[in-house]
């Protein structure tokens, strides 16, 4: 069988260190290897979960979308096999997939929050421009009204002067 079936630890690890139980250096080396593997999976964008039902379904979808394979439905036996293989590195890869999903969700929430803040800021700016425009319009209308009154006074004054001149000339 494979290393996974024997020790449940996955490739690149020494599954004998647990059965010995005494060698802490080997165990910490194993933990470091697992951590490095996990870190590499998070950093490497091209890696998709290859073990477990999520990985197999994703591979099937990619085949179907690429036109290379047919739409194959996973039957219950394959699902059970996948569930048995979810320990070890397969479980780590599934955890990485879950972490990536959560990070994507968080980044989408952050993007949404930023968009809301931008929309709010733009709305406030538009309101500010509207208030300024309304003030300018009101001031302009007041100035026009004052000018009309002043012109009307001047016209009446001129009319009186003209009437007085006409009286004098007659």
RAKA-V700730 format. One record per pair of residues at least 4 apart in sequence whose C-alpha atoms are under 8 Angstrom apart, sorted by the first residue. I is the first residue (numbers start at 1). J is the second residue. D is the distance in Angstrom with one decimal. If there is no record, write none. Layout:
i->[I;I]
j->[J;J]
d->[D;D]
This chain:
i->[1;1;2;3;3;3;3;3;3;4;4;4;4;4;4;4;7;7;8;8;8;9;9;9;9;9;9;10;10;10;11;12;13;13;13;14;14;15;16;17;17;17;17;17;18;23;24;25;26;27;28;29;30;31;32;33;34;35;36;37;38;38;38;38;39;40;41;41;41;41;42;42;48;48;48;49;49;49;49;49;49;49;50;50;50;50;51;51;51;51;51;51;51;51;51;52;52;52;52;52;52;52;52;52;53;53;53;53;54;54;55;56;57;57;58;59;60;60;60;60;61;61;62;63;63;63;63;64;64;64;64;74;74;75;76;77;78;79;80;81;82;85;85;86;86;86;87;87;88;89;90;91;92;93;94;95;96;97;98;99;100;101;102;103;104;105;106;107;108;109;110;111;112;113;114;115;116;117;118;119;120;121;122;123;124;125;126;127;128;129;130;131;132;133;134;135;136;137;138;139;140;141;142;143;144;145;146;147;148;149;150;151;152;153;154;155;156;157;158;159;160;161;162;163;164;165;166]
j->[5;6;6;7;8;9;10;11;15;8;9;10;11;85;87;88;15;16;15;87;88;13;14;15;87;88;89;88;89;90;89;33;30;33;34;26;30;19;20;21;22;23;26;27;27;27;28;29;30;31;32;33;34;35;36;37;38;39;40;41;42;92;93;96;43;44;45;47;93;96;96;100;55;93;97;54;55;90;93;94;96;97;55;56;90;93;55;56;82;85;86;90;91;93;94;56;79;82;83;85;86;90;91;94;57;79;82;83;58;94;59;60;61;74;62;63;64;69;71;72;65;71;66;67;68;69;70;68;69;70;71;78;79;79;80;81;82;83;84;85;86;90;91;90;91;94;91;92;92;93;94;95;96;97;98;99;100;101;102;103;104;105;106;107;108;109;110;111;112;113;114;115;116;117;118;119;120;121;122;123;124;125;126;127;128;129;130;131;132;133;134;135;136;137;138;139;140;141;142;143;144;145;146;147;148;149;150;151;152;153;154;155;156;157;158;159;160;161;162;163;164;165;166;167;168;169;170]
d->[6.1;6.9;6.5;5.9;6.8;7.1;6.1;6.9;8.0;4.2;5.7;5.0;7.6;7.8;7.9;6.7;5.4;7.9;7.7;6.2;5.1;6.4;7.7;6.0;7.8;4.7;6.8;5.2;5.2;7.9;7.5;7.5;5.6;7.2;7.8;7.7;6.8;7.5;6.3;6.1;7.7;6.6;6.3;6.2;7.3;6.6;6.0;6.0;6.1;6.2;6.0;6.1;6.1;6.0;6.0;6.0;6.1;6.0;6.0;6.2;6.3;6.7;7.4;6.9;6.2;5.8;7.7;6.4;7.2;6.7;6.1;7.2;6.7;7.9;7.4;7.1;4.6;7.5;5.3;6.0;7.9;6.5;4.7;6.6;7.2;7.4;5.6;6.9;6.9;6.9;6.7;4.8;7.8;7.3;7.6;6.5;8.0;4.6;6.2;6.5;5.5;6.5;7.7;7.2;5.9;6.2;5.6;7.2;6.0;7.7;6.1;6.1;6.2;7.6;6.1;6.1;6.1;7.7;7.1;6.7;6.0;7.6;5.9;6.1;5.5;4.9;7.2;6.5;5.3;5.7;5.6;6.2;6.8;6.5;6.2;6.3;6.1;6.2;6.3;6.4;6.3;6.6;7.9;5.0;4.6;7.8;4.8;7.8;6.6;6.0;6.2;6.1;6.1;6.2;6.2;6.1;6.1;6.2;6.2;6.1;6.0;6.2;6.1;6.1;6.1;6.1;6.1;6.0;6.0;6.0;6.1;6.1;6.2;6.3;6.1;6.0;6.1;6.1;6.0;6.0;6.1;6.2;6.1;6.1;6.1;6.2;6.0;6.1;6.2;6.0;6.0;6.1;6.2;6.0;6.1;6.1;6.0;6.1;6.2;6.1;6.1;6.2;6.2;6.1;6.1;6.2;6.1;6.0;6.0;6.2;6.2;6.0;6.1;6.0;6.0;6.0;6.2;6.3;6.0;6.0;6.1;6.2;6.2;6.3;6.3;6.1;6.3]
